[in-house]
Amino acid sequence: MKTSRREFVLGAAGALAAALLPTLARAAGFPDRPLRLIVPFAPGGNVDATARVVGAGLTQALGVSAVVENKPGAGGSIGADMVARAPADGYTLLVGSNGPLTVNPFIQARLPYDPLRDFAPVALFGYVPHVIVVNPSIPAHALGELVALSRQRRINTGTSGIGSATHLSLMRLNALSGAKLVHVPYRGGGALIPDLLGGSLDATMTEFSTVLPLLRAGKVRVIAVAARQRMALAPAIPTFIEAGVPDFVASSYVGLLAPAKTPEPVVASLQQGVSASLASAAVAGKLADLGVVVASGQQRTAGGFGEFLRAEYENARQAVALAGIKPE
């Protein structure tokens, strides 16, 4: 008996649906309530800004609210530990970055979580280069001038906190350039901006996205950017490499992680939501305006983000050793 084309197609579709049914059943019903995106830093910095942009797209993609909650402290460790201990159901998530994931293990002697074992990577959002910025009252217009000035007088230089990526970059800069910039830790990148603008803070090592609006308004002076090429949004700013510090490339990455043992279908649903958010022209445009380099397709996958984190972990190990930072 011959099988018609229609019967064949319907039969194949039924077989495919049957094959997919167990996976769909396991993921059915997720998400059915708001997601908590835990940002382990204070509002206003690069991680917070990126989380809010991607979170808005995630809300649209998944059909439930993705609510950003700021839980700062201990270089991001407090918020990260909160997520590590949360139920592995996909509703409490970490917006992770360098500090809590790949720097703190080497500078905090008693880290309460293991960044490689206690989280399930979902997707990388993107990354943004670091910059050294000064208040316009500081008589330095080039990196060499700032280095020389730091040897003559105290230059209070803020970062987003002990254990943050910008803290590590500042220490590396001192080690590689001979600068004596004095570290002043803050609770998040946004928290130091009022002091920088007011003049009580001389300089900052921060993310390009954090100071881009201030740069456009002429309120700060960006001395150098830690990228291999100049930024398209600010082509007049030289790289650290051009300014005489070989191979000085540093950035802050931002991505989404769930507690370990979160079911794979739930992680897959979250990953698809992030990927859809990043593919949105509105989200991509806002991230570009912030100076964020959006993650590649591979980096947006759980496996790709996991590989990225393992590489960053080893890079941080070497960078901490170079900077001479000891666990405390």
ZAMARGU-4260 file (C-alpha; in steps of 0.2 Angstrom, whole numbers, plus 5000, padded with zeros to 4 digits):
<rodrens>
0) 5000/5000/5000 | 5007/5017/4995 | 5009/5031/5007 | 5003/5048/5001 | 5015/5063/5002
5) 5003/5071/5015 | 5002/5055/5026 | 5021/5054/5025 | 5023/5072/5031 | 5011/5071/5044
10) 5019/5055/5050 | 5036/5063/5050 | 5030/5078/5060 | 5021/5066/5073 | 5038/5057/5075
15) 5047/5073/5077 | 5035/5079/5090 | 5036/5063/5099 | 5055/5064/5100 | 5054/5082/5106
20) 5040/5079/5119 | 5051/5074/5134 | 5062/5089/5132 | 5047/5101/5130 | 5038/5093/5144
25) 5053/5096/5156 | 5054/5114/5151 | 5035/5117/5151 | 5029/5131/5162 | 5046/5140/5163
30) 5046/5154/5166 | 5030/5157/5174 | 5035/5171/5186 | 5048/5186/5186 | 5066/5182/5185
35) 5078/5190/5198 | 5094/5196/5189 | 5106/5199/5204 | 5119/5212/5200 | 5133/5211/5213
40) 5138/5229/5212 | 5129/5246/5216 | 5118/5254/5202 | 5126/5265/5189 | 5141/5255/5183
45) 5145/5245/5168 | 5138/5228/5174 | 5122/5237/5181 | 5119/5246/5164 | 5122/5231/5153
50) 5110/5221/5164 | 5096/5233/5163 | 5098/5234/5144 | 5099/5215/5141 | 5086/5212/5155
55) 5073/5223/5145 | 5076/5212/5130 | 5075/5196/5140 | 5058/5202/5147 | 5051/5204/5130
60) 5059/5187/5124 | 5052/5176/5138 | 5036/5185/5142 | 5040/5188/5161 | 5049/5202/5170
65) 5067/5201/5172 | 5070/5212/5187 | 5087/5219/5191 | 5092/5218/5210 | 5108/5226/5216
70) 5117/5217/5229 | 5134/5225/5231 | 5149/5221/5243 | 5165/5212/5244 | 5170/5215/5226
75) 5154/5206/5220 | 5156/5191/5231 | 5141/5194/5242 | 5129/5194/5227 | 5137/5180/5218
80) 5137/5169/5234 | 5118/5173/5236 | 5115/5166/5219 | 5126/5151/5222 | 5115/5147/5237
85) 5099/5150/5228 | 5087/5136/5222 | 5092/5129/5206 | 5076/5133/5197 | 5082/5147/5185
90) 5073/5161/5194 | 5087/5168/5203 | 5102/5172/5192 | 5119/5181/5192 | 5124/5194/5181
95) 5142/5190/5182 | 5158/5199/5178 | 5177/5198/5181 | 5178/5202/5199 | 5166/5189/5207
100) 5170/5175/5194 | 5188/5176/5189 | 5197/5188/5200 | 5191/5186/5218 | 5197/5168/5218
105) 5215/5174/5218 | 5213/5189/5229 | 5201/5184/5242 | 5207/5170/5254 | 5190/5164/5260
110) 5179/5165/5245 | 5162/5156/5250 | 5159/5149/5233 | 5168/5141/5218 | 5165/5151/5202
115) 5169/5136/5191 | 5158/5123/5201 | 5144/5133/5209 | 5137/5141/5193 | 5129/5135/5177
120) 5135/5147/5163 | 5120/5153/5152 | 5127/5166/5140 | 5139/5180/5138 | 5132/5197/5135
125) 5147/5206/5129 | 5162/5216/5136 | 5169/5233/5137 | 5187/5240/5137 | 5194/5249/5152
130) 5200/5267/5152 | 5210/5278/5163 | 5201/5295/5166 | 5205/5311/5175 | 5196/5326/5182
135) 5200/5341/5170 | 5209/5350/5184 | 5223/5337/5184 | 5237/5343/5173 | 5240/5328/5163
140) 5234/5325/5145 | 5244/5309/5140 | 5248/5293/5149 | 5266/5298/5151 | 5262/5314/5159
145) 5250/5305/5172 | 5263/5292/5176 | 5276/5306/5179 | 5263/5316/5190 | 5259/5301/5200
150) 5277/5300/5206 | 5277/5318/5211 | 5261/5319/5220 | 5247/5308/5227 | 5234/5304/5213
155) 5219/5296/5221 | 5212/5284/5208 | 5195/5276/5211 | 5189/5259/5205 | 5173/5249/5207
160) 5180/5240/5222 | 5193/5228/5229 | 5193/5212/5218 | 5185/5221/5203 | 5192/5220/5185
165) 5196/5238/5186 | 5206/5236/5202 | 5216/5223/5194 | 5219/5234/5178 | 5225/5248/5189
170) 5237/5237/5198 | 5244/5230/5182 | 5246/5248/5175 | 5256/5253/5190 | 5267/5237/5189
175) 5270/5239/5170 | 5272/5258/5168 | 5280/5263/5185 | 5265/5274/5189 | 5261/5276/5208
180) 5242/5279/5206 | 5234/5277/5224 | 5220/5265/5224 | 5203/5271/5231 | 5190/5257/5231
185) 5172/5261/5229 | 5156/5251/5229 | 5153/5250/5211 | 5158/5261/5196 | 5144/5273/5197
190) 5147/5277/5215 | 5164/5285/5211 | 5157/5297/5198 | 5151/5311/5209 | 5168/5312/5218
195) 5177/5312/5201 | 5167/5326/5195 | 5168/5335/5211 | 5187/5334/5211 | 5189/5325/5227
200) 5194/5310/5217 | 5208/5313/5204 | 5206/5299/5192 | 5198/5282/5189 | 5201/5266/5180
205) 5184/5261/5174 | 5174/5255/5160 | 5172/5265/5144 | 5154/5264/5145 | 5153/5271/5163
210) 5162/5288/5157 | 5156/5289/5139 | 5141/5301/5143 | 5154/5312/5154 | 5166/5312/5140
215) 5153/5318/5127 | 5148/5332/5139 | 5167/5337/5141 | 5166/5334/5160 | 5181/5321/5161
220) 5197/5318/5151 | 5200/5300/5145 | 5219/5297/5144 | 5219/5280/5136 | 5209/5265/5132
225) 5214/5247/5135 | 5209/5240/5119 | 5220/5234/5104 | 5212/5247/5093 | 5204/5264/5096
230) 5186/5264/5100 | 5174/5269/5085 | 5164/5280/5097 | 5180/5290/5103 | 5193/5288/5090
235) 5204/5302/5097 | 5208/5292/5112 | 5224/5282/5111 | 5226/5265/5117 | 5238/5260/5131
240) 5249/5251/5118 | 5251/5267/5108 | 5254/5276/5124 | 5269/5265/5128 | 5262/5250/5138
245) 5265/5235/5127 | 5250/5222/5127 | 5240/5232/5140 | 5223/5226/5135 | 5209/5224/5148
250) 5190/5224/5148 | 5175/5220/5159 | 5164/5206/5153 | 5146/5203/5158 | 5136/5187/5156
255) 5122/5177/5164 | 5124/5162/5176 | 5112/5151/5185 | 5115/5141/5201 | 5124/5124/5198
260) 5112/5109/5195 | 5099/5121/5186 | 5090/5109/5174 | 5097/5109/5156 | 5081/5113/5148
265) 5079/5128/5160 | 5097/5134/5155 | 5092/5132/5137 | 5077/5142/5139 | 5086/5156/5147
270) 5100/5155/5134 | 5088/5157/5120 | 5080/5172/5129 | 5097/5180/5130 | 5101/5176/5112
275) 5085/5184/5106 | 5088/5199/5117 | 5105/5202/5110 | 5099/5199/5092 | 5086/5213/5095
280) 5091/5229/5085 | 5085/5240/5100 | 5096/5230/5113 | 5111/5229/5101 | 5110/5248/5098
285) 5109/5253/5116 | 5124/5242/5120 | 5134/5249/5106 | 5130/5267/5113 | 5137/5261/5130
290) 5153/5255/5121 | 5149/5237/5124 | 5156/5224/5111 | 5142/5212/5110 | 5146/5193/5112
295) 5149/5182/5097 | 5136/5168/5093 | 5147/5155/5101 | 5150/5165/5116 | 5131/5167/5118
300) 5129/5148/5121 | 5131/5140/5138 | 5146/5129/5132 | 5154/5144/5123 | 5152/5155/5139
305) 5159/5141/5149 | 5175/5140/5139 | 5176/5159/5139 | 5176/5159/5158 | 5189/5145/5160
310) 5201/5155/5149 | 5197/5171/5159 | 5200/5162/5175 | 5218/5157/5169 | 5221/5175/5162
315) 5216/5182/5179 | 5228/5170/5188 | 5243/5177/5178 | 5237/5195/5179 | 5236/5194/5198
320) 5253/5187/5199 | 5260/5200/5188 | 5252/5214/5199 | 5259/5206/5214 | 5242/5205/5223
325) 5241/5193/5238 | 5225/5185/5244 | 5218/5193/5259
</rodrens>
